[in-house]
Amino acid sequence: MRGQSPKPRAVEGTPYSGRCVLKALNPIVIAGQEVLPIIEGGKGISVSNGLSSGAWAAAGGIGTFSGVNADSFDDSGHVVPQVYRGRTRKDRHEELVKYAIEGGITQARIAHETRGNQGRLNVNILWEMGGADRVLEGVMEKCRGIVQGVTCGAGMPYRLAEIAAHYQIHYFPIVSSGRAFRALWKRAYHKYAELLGGVVYEDPWLAGGHNGLSNSEDPRKPEDPYPRVVALRQVMNEAGLPQTPIIMAGGVWWLNEWEHWLDNPEVGPVAFQFGTRPLLTKESPISPEWKTRLVNLEPGDVDLQRFSPTGFYSSAVRNGFLDELHHRSDRQIPFTPEPVGAHETELSVGARKRPVFVTAADKFRAQTWIEHGFTETMKTPDGTLIFVTQEKAEEIRVDQIACMGCLSACSFSNWSQNEEGTTGRKADPRSFCIQKTLQNIAHDGSIDSELMFAGHNAYRFAQDPWYKNGFVPTVKELVERITTGW
């Protein structure tokens, strides 16, 4: 089976209802300690918290809690609402960093208490989030000895190793190619080789959340992860890292499908990261409605798209929220401020009815959209107009004004954490406020009108008879099942 992508095995009767005994799943040394080679993937904003990650560590693996605007609690045990009162974006950004540090510390302590001195704990940081380095440093200042590692992706986190070395924790960069790891290694990581706990290969076509597709890769043509991981191992071997584990992330469901990766010299030491499956556990903090939606997904229900204000591709459940973004971009035409070429037909836009110039065919399309209630036009950074309702236009403007700098650079609001405080481009109304929607869905917001991240194999909940009749396992039960191969 070498060199082939893992495929579900056909079993007579109910799909995938058979049992297969996995070859012995031996513990592996990661970050200086022997653990099961299974890791809970870190999901952002309050979705992988101290309870879920602590339970995963208690079961013998590595639990990962999110350091991305995690929840903190008041004296009564209620979640502290993340309300922003600053008058400027920079003021609100400082509030956001403070919330993130307090939440990260809170969840680290809960996870440490929950794990009972078993397994290991990692904090997950999105490098492209606003103030990522400050948040990580702020959490670790109060969590020495509690957190053993940090996983980090979404960008090129060159400073990750330096920060990890300062706090004497292991670091786990998330990459989607050997080329990306080579760049990180040569520029920074070779100075801190002893603290490199592992390298997470996150498959850009299968993983949930933000994916590391490069401009040279086609989002419509998934590539086999095996040769990409072998290429990563070759880069690591050249760097003198043959015993540093690779952690396969994205598309991992049943380990018996990956059995040919175990004890395979081309892959080397390997562990597996589970991001989507831990969502459906009793310790998972997501809402009952979200859990119910997961067990009713069908193949193709997870959408790989590029609406995120980060500029990265991301994978999420196709729902009303994503449908609206698709339709918003579909109602789009190019324009010029003066007649140029085929753009010779005048179209009046905005409250002042200022003229722009479009093609005759595009004016007909625009008039059709206007007749259907999409009366407001909004300019994009790419010289196009989108057509939205008055209500949606107002929502977009309010969200852009309320920006709190949750990203290092945001295409939706044009915020940047640089000295100028801006990306230098127009704000893009085709995107959305990611902080707002992720906070909403993590705190019982509508699962149809908010962004719902998930991996592309999430449809397998519905195909796995283990979850029939509404069964939701504990994290311990899930880990035990995973270690059998299923």
Sequence and secondary structure as in RCSB ss.txt:
>XXXX:A:sequence
MRGQSPKPRAVEGTPYSGRCVLKALNPIVIAGQEVLPIIEGGKGISVSNGLSSGAWAAAGGIGTFSGVNADSFDD
SGHVVPQVYRGRTRKDRHEELVKYAIEGGITQARIAHETRGNQGRLNVNILWEMGGADRVLEGVMEKCRGIVQGV
TCGAGMPYRLAEIAAHYQIHYFPIVSSGRAFRALWKRAYHKYAELLGGVVYEDPWLAGGHNGLSNSEDPRKPEDP
YPRVVALRQVMNEAGLPQTPIIMAGGVWWLNEWEHWLDNPEVGPVAFQFGTRPLLTKESPISPEWKTRLVNLEPG
DVDLQRFSPTGFYSSAVRNGFLDELHHRSDRQIPFTPEPVGAHETELSVGARKRPVFVTAADKFRAQTWIEHGFT
ETMKTPDGTLIFVTQEKAEEIRVDQIACMGCLSACSFSNWSQNEEGTTGRKADPRSFCIQKTLQNIAHDGSIDSE
LMFAGHNAYRFAQDPWYKNGFVPTVKELVERITTGW
>XXXX:A:secstr
 TTS       SSSTT S         EEETTEEE SEEE   TTTTS HHHHHHHHHTTSEEEEE SS   B T
TS B       SSHHHHHHHHHHHHHHHHHHHHHHHHHHHTT SEEEEEEETTBTTHHHHHHHHHHH TTT  EE
EEESS  TTHHHHHHHHT EEEEEESSHHHHHHHHHHTGGGGGGGB  EEEE TTT SEEE   TTS TTS   H
HHHHHHHHHHHHHTT TTS EEEESS   GGGGGGGTT TTT SEEEEESSGGGSSSS  S HHHHHHHTT  TT
 EEEE   TTSSEEEEE SHHHHHHHHHHHSEEE BSS BTTB EEEEETTTTEEEEE HHHHHHHHHHHHTT  
EEEE TTSEEEEE HHHHHHHHHHHHT    BSB TTT  BSSTTSS SS   TTS  HHHHHHHHHTT  SSSS
  B  TTTTHHHH GGGGGG    HHHHHHHHHTT 
